């Protein structure tokens, strides 16, 4: 009889622990899933958007031809310099890199 009461008490304590554990012991923090940055957030994306903007400004007459060509050359150089970077995050990559050091994307 005493053994049965002891076993029932142990089961009750175990069940009580399982029920109260989420309230007493803080759970593990779940990290948010990784999402790739928007195109506007990368240097490559910003350079390409700037090229589109100056083409639009030229088409609407807001930029002269001289200003357009100067800005186009500047932003094309920036876009070409970033083409060697990561397609996902825009981080610069060395020639020997197979993976991006910032986001882990494969080259």
JOBELHU-V896199 format. One line per field, one symbol per residue. ss: DSSP state (@ for helix, = for strand, . for the rest). phi: phi as a letter, one per 40 degrees, with the letter a starting at -180 (. if undefined). psi: psi as a letter, one per 20 degrees, with the letter a starting at -180 (. if undefined). A space follows every 10 residues. Layout:
BEGIN
ss=???
phi=???
psi=???
END
This chain:
BEGIN
ss=.@@@@@@@@@ @@@@@@@@@@ @@@@...... ........@@ @.@@@@@@@@ @@@@@@@@@. ....@@@@@@ @@@@@@@@@@ @@@....... ........=. .....=.
phi=.ccccccccc cccccccccc dccccccccc ccccbccccc cccccccccc cccccccccc gcbccccccc cccccccccc ccccccccbg ccbcccccbc ccbgccc
psi=ghhghgghgg ggggggghgi ghhgoqrqpp qqqppqqqhi iqhghhghhh ggghgghghi jhprhggghg hggghggggh hihiaphgij ppqrhiphqp igijqp.
END
